[in-house]
């Protein structure tokens, strides 16, 4: 087994007759005798994508738990407030394929620069939208433009962690690195929901609190721009694993390959369903809980528990999976348990005075639900290797955003105004809740019964390691036999 320690090197022996070597575009140019090695700077690269994902998540879900205050400050409806989140899903769908292409052809430096600038300019426009001199009818337009720019950065940011983990980290640390980079977005969502409720506790002083909110949330986005100046290259000098040294398929050939891969299609549908349902839940959380009498602060706490405990679950499961490589088994167990807790939450949220139970359910949903994010992203690479990691992960995220957009729109169709909550608030239709539960059941059964991972990347690495060992024994045997023959 190869060690994952920093700066450890060993000879890399590739099989020149392997058919993969003849039709891929190069990620690294590697010859026999080159070395597998990891570098300390990989942690800085991971930090950059983590800060980008964190800040983008904060901007995305800034308004989910303070919809009433935002509606009052900008003089807009709840539906218009929802579009501040929905626009992220729309831009990701539109820019998904271009983002995959840029990651495949231009590398991390180009992606970091483009996404950080879009994210930073979006955050700046959000601040500008709070300036008193701007007429009220135009404030929402400026705010929506800022959200749109940040939304344009999202596909570039969210598709990158899986590729970064594969090209900069050793095989024993890939899932953990992917977990840090990919779950930074949910953590940003958590911070967005919590800090929004803390900074804007009620709608009576929204005109004082919302400008401060925009300034606080812009800080991580501006930090990401500063961090760009210290990114030196898209790739390490030498690969961290034999699969990272391998050359990937051309971009369009890779897309054709994954669209014909049955197990990947099932994974994309089920991952997209799971992440889409969780995104929808966060988007409409206040509209679900507020009409029943739950306060903004408690709704913010539920969002914090969902993502905070979810980060813990993702970290623990990533460490375990990196050690035992049981990606499929861990993903299926987590999916089934999360589905049970999600159904229980949707059935109980309509009842008042269940604060403790709903808080526990949110934590449980997060613990098992967010753990699926890095697991399924790694499974996508295993199922499609040697397709580029950004393409494999990108279509998974795209599936999640498409389904999240569909579910969010359907959940709010037919929503009725409710006076007992806040001005402009709506109560979600009971039939929409029932449909939500049905979708949970369908995607869970589909994933548990029909998904099967081929582990192509792991098998490729094991094959090369076996060939390496055989060649080593062969050379030793020949060195001992030669003197005897002579």
Order of alpha helices (4+ residues) and beta strands (2+ residues): beta-beta-beta-alpha-alpha-alpha-alpha-alpha-alpha-alpha-alpha-alpha-beta-alpha-alpha-alpha-alpha-alpha-alpha-alpha-alpha-beta-beta-alpha-alpha
